């Protein structure tokens, strides 16, 4: 029998209060087929009876998505064909070498394709407009050779009803380049390399991992050098590093072309262009293909929540009107981000965005997406100045953007139907119910949501509480508080916590001491505490916090610098637009006190041990943990998951000998992970060879107990001896 869902108030900075309950195996095995779910199913209400008062609203959402699906079927021949818009729009080359260019620009009264190929003559290549506002022209080949040379510049020149001459980058362009020595504006490039120069994918996509362990990365910062790292350099240096650490997925941010590097890639200009800062499209394909050869899935941080407000090299005012891809007036502008907001209820906007997802999956062989800014999409208020208390009324009614919900439903169904191994993750702070349930159960269809309350909790603890004020009950509640049947990606910190103006966890723990006390030859109580808690925070998040885990590059070893891109305010410096990966590598000369080994390497090795131990025991895809002890006096937290016993002693000074902890399954246990292991810069106060025997007597609500030694600020994970 299902437990009722319980919601508690919270601040607007984290996820809504979510019910703690075991996720049933196989809950996501329902088919992700839009055509198989033609009738609304109340499955979501069976999972969460508290949604019963909102049955009609849930049904209306489902029916609205079906209505759009039927419309697309009747007018476009189905969602599959509709989502291949990139094969018709933009610049496409036929087998005979003819190039056809199509663009949606209904407000324009004239349109011409211009570029290097016709000496930028505004009258040489006129386009024809159909009744749907779509312009088209075919440029015949020259003896089978495309008339527009590969890697040459093009633009769309248009005339508005007022007679204004405007020029824009094609909206579907697949490559755009920027020369800051000339202008910050981008140029559109016709990308059509010879067959022998095109990357041919050699390796199939990996299967969707049962336990998702994500390494979030930004190609441009992936070097200790003060420069923009390339796709090729990332392939050569970062992919082996990520594989060594034991992650099975990479989440790449700042790939979709964006004009302002310091925007972290979140103000996109050209949605079909891979950022040229790091290299060519073929280089990115090689990166993904190589990752696949290592068994690594690659996810794209996709930005469909908004777009850059750039006019000359973006979608804004594309055909002279402000309401082509976006809502008109203030409704189409995000007041905080200063960006444009899509009109998801428009036929051509749906074609553009759904085709964009399909393009990245087909052209670059990505394995899925992390959808950015989903909260902004779901609500007409975009989450601005809004706190979510967890009350269900906040998720239904006029504040919800029905068109956006419909788009996300169609997007998830398209992706999961077309690519069964595809992974989709939602960045939502509101806690929208059924966000991560398939349409066939009445949901929106994401696989996972990011648990944004967890990093908020840890930063709050480190900023506002002393170590002996940590609340074990609140810690456990926040880590386990999630919706029944909906999978969560847990993380202690992502790129958000690395940005200039904030501090990463290791910086909160050690601050300036990181620059003087991280040598293995130095003794520092501050560093000792920081390293101990850094490991414990990550381990408790990994074991208790969700059905997936995420880490931002460099944070696994306690990166000592924040992340800041070159901009006028810092003199356009690259000093902090990098990751100090060199800190984990010992100097070539042992005992060199001028360049001593640093303790970062121990945190790096602990992170690896954590990922590899999860790979062996699979706790992320196991039912949610059973928490048996939250001792506020001792600062001890005990839980079981995946047949493992987890014991955390967060007390800053007290160690406990023969500490009794409950365990359900009887047997002989051994330590499989110990934050106090000398290999991870611990003191080695427990021997790996020690065997722990259960006693047949109930304790903490469990059938058996065993005695353990738990030093201050350490965590131990035990497994049955026969599983080692």
BELQUI-V521431 format. One record per run of one state. SS is the DSSP state (2 for helix, 1 for strand, 0 for the rest). FROM is the first residue (numbers start at 1). LEN is the number of residues. Records with the same first field share a line. If there is no record, write none. Layout:
SS = FROM-LEN ; FROM-LEN
This chain:
0 = 1-33 ; 37-6 ; 48-1 ; 77-2 ; 83-2 ; 88-2 ; 94-5 ; 105-5 ; 119-7 ; 127-1 ; 130-4 ; 140-2 ; 143-2 ; 146-6 ; 160-5 ; 169-7 ; 179-7 ; 191-4 ; 198-14 ; 222-9 ; 246-3 ; 254-2 ; 259-2 ; 264-4 ; 275-1 ; 279-2 ; 294-3 ; 303-4 ; 308-18 ; 327-2 ; 335-4 ; 341-1 ; 343-4 ; 364-4 ; 372-2 ; 380-12 ; 396-4 ; 401-1 ; 419-4 ; 427-12 ; 442-6 ; 451-1 ; 465-2 ; 470-2 ; 481-6 ; 491-4 ; 500-5 ; 516-3 ; 520-5 ; 545-3 ; 553-2 ; 558-5 ; 564-4 ; 571-10 ; 585-13 ; 599-1 ; 618-1 ; 622-4 ; 632-4 ; 642-2 ; 650-6 ; 664-4 ; 675-3 ; 681-11 ; 694-1 ; 696-3 ; 700-2 ; 703-1 ; 711-3 ; 724-1
2 = 34-3 ; 43-5 ; 49-28 ; 79-4 ; 85-3 ; 116-3 ; 195-3 ; 219-3 ; 231-15 ; 261-3 ; 276-3 ; 281-13 ; 329-4 ; 347-17 ; 374-5 ; 392-4 ; 402-17 ; 439-3 ; 452-13 ; 467-3 ; 472-9 ; 495-4 ; 505-11 ; 525-20 ; 555-3 ; 568-3 ; 581-4 ; 600-18 ; 619-3 ; 678-3 ; 721-3
1 = 90-4 ; 99-6 ; 110-6 ; 126-1 ; 128-2 ; 134-6 ; 142-1 ; 145-1 ; 152-8 ; 165-4 ; 176-3 ; 186-5 ; 212-7 ; 249-5 ; 256-3 ; 268-7 ; 297-6 ; 307-1 ; 326-1 ; 333-2 ; 339-2 ; 342-1 ; 368-4 ; 379-1 ; 400-1 ; 423-4 ; 448-3 ; 487-4 ; 499-1 ; 519-1 ; 548-5 ; 563-1 ; 598-1 ; 626-6 ; 636-6 ; 644-6 ; 656-8 ; 668-7 ; 692-2 ; 695-1 ; 699-1 ; 702-1 ; 704-7 ; 714-7
